[in-house]
């Protein structure tokens, strides 16, 4: 049977800043009997950088290492937990670039329709603004200044 250390699994995480949460979930899963693991005497440092409140200092924590029975059940559990701990993309909308359009990340037809809608709204707003200014002047044509030539 293949065995793997907890420290090796932590290195495989997509988001190392969530390594503390991963260790907690591993310990809870072992406690509940989802898979088998045993404590080792050595410790390892978590890759997460903790910050102290009120200052810019960071520190790290060390936890006891474990040996885990690397069964297919554990591998599937690890994949689901790793997805859970990896944050979804929160960066807002995808930037409009030719590369992203060519890659299919942005639908060109909907982009063109949105551009057409914005241009139409801008045009009608300008027309309405021009009509409003013309009516404020009372319909008279503005006289040009009389300069001596």
ABEGO torsion letter per residue (X at the ends): XBBBBAAAAAAABABAAAAAAAAAAAAAAAAAGABBBBBBABBBBBABBBBBBGBABBBBBBBBBBBBBBBAAAAAAAAAAAAAABBBBAAEBBBBBAAAAAAGABBAAAAAAAAAAAAAAAAAAAAAAAAAAAAAAGGBBBBBBBBBX
